[in-house]
Amino acid sequence: MLAPIMRLLIVNPFASGVSDERADQVRRALGDVEVARTEHPGHATELAQASGDAEAVYVFSGDGTFNEVLNGIGPDTPVGFIPGGGANVLPRALGLPRDPGAAAEHLARGTARRISLGRVNGRRFGFAAGVGLDAEAVRRLDAYGRTQEHGRAGNVRFAWEVAQMITEHRGRFEPALEILGRGRAAFALIANSDPYTYAGRVPLRIAPEARFELGLDLVAPRVVSPASIPRLLTYALRGRGQAKAGDVLYAHDVDRIEIVCDHPMPLQVDGEDLGDITSALFEAERSAVLVLN
């Protein structure tokens, strides 16, 4: 257990954008903080759980460690996310600078606001979760492995894997799951914010109405065909059209989404593979945490 502290900086030394030099730059920008480096998967959750008396918790890492912290942080401990990974979707969606030093300086003088989180089968997520297509792309991304120098392959590779899967399926994805009370779909994307993710510098606005302060949004194509792919991609790039599309199940600001799969399908949260599931219960945790902005 950590002794009582004023402010804690959690650093993931294996994240692709983290180095000793950058970690020291972040520490200096934040001022008087105690530094804790993660040593194994799940360690950031343990550190966050032990930080209940902290004035604030800062996390210098990628989205995977951000997710770990969200699964351990208490409701009243302010938490700040400093980009140190490849995609850094969470801090980017929160409007923070992409440079870690600049983000740390911003957070050091920032204010806190309360946001909602998603939860699926008991696991929290900050910005997005998915069953099927994008979760399978995350799994393929993980197959490339991670290195201390470069971490995991980035979001451009993620986009490439999605394109490869579309090619392998010849552009066709048939209904493979049931969203209870809403209908059947090929795959499901659940958003807690807009954008859903990024392809390099390009935001993918899968659920353009999603907001951190609201409930969950659902986007689930009923069926995907070669003819529909350009239109679906246009929705994601422009951030409009999907809500009224007849071949897309769309829900905004909901508290509960229940999914039953025809067969085991992959599940991801915040870009982390949670394995195969046959059912998933998504719930909104409204006003769950305090984040520094």
C-alpha positions as CSV (number, residue, x, y, z in Angstrom):
1,M,0.0,0.0,0.0
2,L,1.1,3.5,-0.7
3,A,1.6,5.9,2.2
4,P,-0.7,8.9,2.1
5,I,0.5,11.3,-0.7
6,M,-0.5,14.6,-2.0
7,R,-0.1,14.0,-5.8
8,L,0.8,10.8,-7.7
9,L,2.3,10.4,-11.2
10,I,1.8,6.9,-12.6
11,V,4.2,6.2,-15.5
12,N,4.1,3.2,-17.8
13,P,7.8,2.8,-18.9
14,F,6.7,0.4,-21.7
15,A,4.4,2.9,-23.5
16,S,5.6,3.9,-26.9
17,G,5.9,7.6,-26.2
18,V,7.4,7.3,-22.7
19,S,11.2,7.6,-22.0
20,D,13.2,8.6,-18.9
21,E,13.8,12.0,-20.4
22,R,10.1,12.6,-21.1
23,A,9.0,11.3,-17.8
24,D,11.4,13.7,-16.1
25,Q,10.0,16.5,-18.2
26,V,6.5,15.6,-17.2
27,R,7.5,15.4,-13.5
28,R,9.0,18.9,-13.6
29,A,6.0,20.3,-15.3
30,L,3.7,18.9,-12.7
31,G,5.8,20.1,-9.8
32,D,5.8,18.2,-6.4
33,V,4.6,14.7,-7.3
34,E,5.4,11.2,-6.1
35,V,6.3,8.9,-9.1
36,A,5.3,5.3,-9.4
37,R,6.2,3.2,-12.4
38,T,4.1,0.3,-13.5
39,E,5.7,-3.1,-13.4
40,H,3.1,-5.6,-14.7
41,P,-0.4,-5.6,-16.3
42,G,-3.0,-4.4,-13.8
43,H,-0.4,-2.6,-11.7
44,A,-1.9,0.8,-12.6
45,T,-5.3,-0.3,-11.3
46,E,-3.6,-1.3,-8.0
47,L,-1.8,2.1,-7.8
48,A,-5.0,4.0,-8.5
49,Q,-7.0,1.9,-5.9
50,A,-4.3,2.8,-3.3
51,S,-4.4,6.5,-4.1
52,G,-7.7,7.4,-2.3
53,D,-6.1,10.1,-0.2
54,A,-4.2,11.7,-3.1
55,E,-4.9,15.3,-4.0
56,A,-4.6,14.3,-7.7
57,V,-3.4,11.4,-9.8
58,Y,-1.7,11.9,-13.2
59,V,-1.0,9.1,-15.7
60,F,1.7,9.2,-18.3
61,S,1.1,6.3,-20.6
62,G,-1.1,5.1,-23.5
63,D,-4.8,4.3,-23.6
64,G,-4.3,0.8,-22.1
65,T,-2.9,2.1,-18.8
66,F,-5.4,5.0,-18.8
67,N,-8.1,2.3,-18.8
68,E,-6.4,0.5,-15.9
69,V,-6.4,3.6,-13.9
70,L,-10.1,4.3,-14.6
71,N,-10.8,0.8,-13.3
72,G,-9.1,1.7,-10.0
73,I,-9.7,5.4,-9.4
74,G,-12.2,6.6,-6.8
75,P,-15.1,8.9,-7.7
76,D,-13.6,12.0,-6.0
77,T,-9.9,11.7,-6.9
78,P,-9.1,14.1,-9.8
79,V,-7.2,12.2,-12.5
80,G,-5.2,13.7,-15.5
81,F,-4.2,11.8,-18.6
82,I,-0.8,12.7,-20.2
83,P,-0.3,11.3,-23.8
84,G,2.5,8.7,-23.8
85,G,1.2,6.0,-26.2
86,G,0.5,5.7,-29.9
87,A,-3.1,6.7,-30.3
88,N,-3.7,8.6,-27.0
89,V,-7.4,8.7,-27.8
90,L,-8.6,9.6,-24.3
91,P,-6.4,12.8,-23.7
92,R,-7.0,13.9,-27.3
93,A,-10.8,13.5,-27.0
94,L,-10.6,15.5,-23.8
95,G,-8.9,18.3,-25.7
96,L,-5.4,18.1,-24.2
97,P,-2.2,19.0,-26.1
98,R,-0.5,16.0,-27.8
99,D,2.9,16.9,-26.5
100,P,3.4,15.3,-23.1
101,G,5.2,18.3,-21.5
102,A,2.6,20.7,-22.7
103,A,-0.2,18.4,-21.5
104,A,1.4,18.2,-18.1
105,E,1.8,22.0,-17.8
106,H,-1.9,22.3,-18.9
107,L,-3.1,19.8,-16.3
108,A,-1.0,21.4,-13.5
109,R,-3.0,24.5,-13.8
110,G,-6.3,22.9,-15.0
111,T,-9.6,22.4,-13.4
112,A,-11.6,19.2,-12.8
113,R,-14.8,18.2,-14.4
114,R,-17.0,15.2,-13.9
115,I,-17.5,12.7,-16.8
116,S,-19.4,9.5,-17.3
117,L,-17.8,6.2,-18.1
118,G,-19.0,3.0,-19.8
119,R,-18.9,-0.4,-18.3
120,V,-19.1,-3.8,-20.0
121,N,-19.4,-7.1,-18.1
122,G,-17.9,-5.2,-15.1
123,R,-15.0,-3.6,-16.9
124,R,-14.9,0.2,-17.2
125,F,-14.0,2.1,-20.4
126,G,-13.3,5.7,-21.1
127,F,-14.0,6.4,-24.7
128,A,-15.0,3.3,-26.7
129,A,-15.8,-0.4,-26.8
130,G,-16.7,-2.8,-29.5
131,V,-17.9,-6.3,-30.3
132,G,-16.8,-7.9,-33.5
133,L,-14.9,-6.0,-36.3
134,D,-12.9,-3.4,-34.4
135,A,-12.2,-5.9,-31.5
136,E,-10.8,-8.3,-34.0
137,A,-8.6,-5.6,-35.4
138,V,-7.3,-4.8,-31.9
139,R,-6.5,-8.5,-31.4
140,R,-4.5,-8.6,-34.7
141,L,-2.7,-5.5,-33.6
142,D,-1.7,-7.2,-30.4
143,A,-0.3,-10.1,-32.4
144,Y,2.5,-7.8,-33.6
145,G,3.7,-7.7,-30.0
146,R,5.1,-4.8,-28.0
147,T,8.6,-3.5,-27.5
148,Q,10.1,-1.2,-24.9
149,E,11.3,1.2,-27.6
150,H,8.0,1.4,-29.6
151,G,5.3,-0.2,-27.5
152,R,2.4,-1.6,-29.5
153,A,1.8,-0.9,-33.3
154,G,-0.1,2.3,-33.7
155,N,-3.5,3.4,-34.9
156,V,-2.4,3.6,-38.6
157,R,-1.7,-0.1,-38.4
158,F,-5.1,-0.6,-36.7
159,A,-6.8,1.1,-39.8
160,W,-4.7,-1.2,-42.0
161,E,-5.9,-4.3,-40.1
162,V,-9.5,-3.2,-40.5
163,A,-8.9,-2.8,-44.3
164,Q,-7.4,-6.2,-44.4
165,M,-10.4,-7.8,-42.7
166,I,-12.8,-6.1,-45.1
167,T,-10.8,-7.5,-48.0
168,E,-10.7,-11.0,-46.4
169,H,-14.5,-10.9,-46.1
170,R,-14.9,-9.5,-49.6
171,G,-16.6,-6.5,-48.2
172,R,-19.5,-8.4,-46.7
173,F,-20.4,-8.8,-43.0
174,E,-23.7,-10.6,-42.2
175,P,-25.7,-10.2,-39.0
176,A,-23.8,-12.1,-36.2
177,L,-25.4,-10.7,-33.0
178,E,-28.6,-9.5,-31.4
179,I,-28.9,-6.2,-29.7
180,L,-31.8,-6.9,-27.4
181,G,-34.8,-4.7,-28.1
182,R,-33.2,-3.1,-31.1
183,G,-32.4,-5.8,-33.7
184,R,-29.7,-7.8,-35.3
185,A,-26.4,-6.4,-36.5
186,A,-23.0,-7.5,-38.0
187,F,-21.0,-5.9,-35.2
188,A,-21.4,-3.2,-32.5
189,L,-19.5,-0.1,-31.6
190,I,-20.3,1.6,-28.3
191,A,-19.0,5.1,-27.7
192,N,-18.6,7.3,-24.6
193,S,-17.2,10.2,-26.6
194,D,-16.6,11.7,-30.0
195,P,-14.4,10.9,-31.8
196,Y,-14.5,7.1,-31.3
197,T,-10.8,6.8,-32.2
198,Y,-8.2,8.2,-34.7
199,A,-6.5,7.0,-37.8
200,G,-3.2,8.9,-37.4
201,R,-4.3,12.5,-37.2
202,V,-7.8,11.8,-38.7
203,P,-10.6,11.6,-36.1
204,L,-13.1,8.8,-36.8
205,R,-16.5,10.1,-35.7
206,I,-18.4,6.9,-35.5
207,A,-20.9,8.3,-33.0
208,P,-20.8,12.1,-33.5
209,E,-23.4,12.8,-30.8
210,A,-21.6,11.0,-28.0
211,R,-20.4,13.1,-25.1
212,F,-18.4,12.4,-22.0
213,E,-21.1,14.0,-19.9
214,L,-23.9,11.8,-21.3
215,G,-24.7,8.1,-21.5
216,L,-23.6,5.6,-24.1
217,D,-24.1,5.8,-27.9
218,L,-24.5,2.7,-30.1
219,V,-23.6,2.3,-33.8
220,A,-24.2,-1.1,-35.3
221,P,-24.5,-1.8,-39.0
222,R,-27.3,-4.3,-39.7
223,V,-25.3,-5.8,-42.6
224,V,-22.3,-4.6,-44.5
225,S,-21.9,-5.1,-48.3
226,P,-19.3,-3.9,-50.7
227,A,-21.7,-1.2,-52.0
228,S,-22.3,0.2,-48.5
229,I,-18.7,0.4,-47.3
230,P,-17.9,3.8,-49.0
231,R,-21.0,5.3,-47.4
232,L,-20.3,3.9,-44.0
233,L,-16.7,5.2,-44.2
234,T,-18.0,8.6,-45.2
235,Y,-20.2,8.7,-42.1
236,A,-17.2,8.0,-39.9
237,L,-15.1,10.7,-41.6
238,R,-17.7,13.4,-41.8
239,G,-19.5,12.6,-38.5
240,R,-23.0,12.7,-39.9
241,G,-25.5,10.4,-41.6
242,Q,-25.3,7.3,-39.5
243,A,-28.0,8.4,-37.1
244,K,-30.6,8.3,-39.8
245,A,-29.3,5.5,-42.0
246,G,-31.8,2.7,-42.4
247,D,-29.2,0.0,-42.3
248,V,-27.5,1.2,-39.0
249,L,-28.9,0.6,-35.5
250,Y,-28.2,3.9,-33.7
251,A,-28.9,4.9,-30.1
252,H,-27.9,8.0,-28.3
253,D,-27.4,8.7,-24.6
254,V,-28.6,5.4,-23.3
255,D,-27.9,3.7,-19.9
256,R,-28.0,0.0,-21.0
257,I,-27.2,-2.0,-24.1
258,E,-27.4,-5.8,-24.0
259,I,-25.9,-7.9,-26.8
260,V,-26.1,-11.7,-27.4
261,C,-23.7,-13.1,-30.0
262,D,-24.5,-16.0,-32.4
263,H,-21.1,-17.4,-31.6
264,P,-18.1,-16.3,-29.5
265,M,-16.9,-12.9,-30.7
266,P,-14.0,-10.6,-29.6
267,L,-14.6,-7.7,-27.2
268,Q,-12.4,-4.6,-26.8
269,V,-12.5,-1.7,-24.5
270,D,-10.3,1.4,-25.0
271,G,-8.2,-0.6,-27.5
272,E,-7.6,-3.5,-25.1
273,D,-8.6,-7.1,-26.1
274,L,-10.8,-8.7,-23.4
275,G,-11.2,-12.0,-25.1
276,D,-14.2,-13.7,-26.7
277,I,-17.7,-13.3,-25.3
278,T,-21.1,-14.7,-26.1
279,S,-23.0,-11.9,-24.4
280,A,-22.2,-8.4,-23.2
281,L,-24.0,-6.0,-20.9
282,F,-23.0,-2.4,-21.5
283,E,-24.0,0.2,-18.9
284,A,-23.4,3.9,-18.4
285,E,-21.8,5.1,-15.2
286,R,-23.0,8.7,-15.2
287,S,-20.7,11.3,-13.5
288,A,-18.4,8.5,-12.5
289,V,-15.0,10.2,-12.2
290,L,-13.3,13.6,-11.9
291,V,-10.9,14.4,-14.8
292,L,-8.5,17.2,-15.0
293,N,-8.7,19.4,-18.1
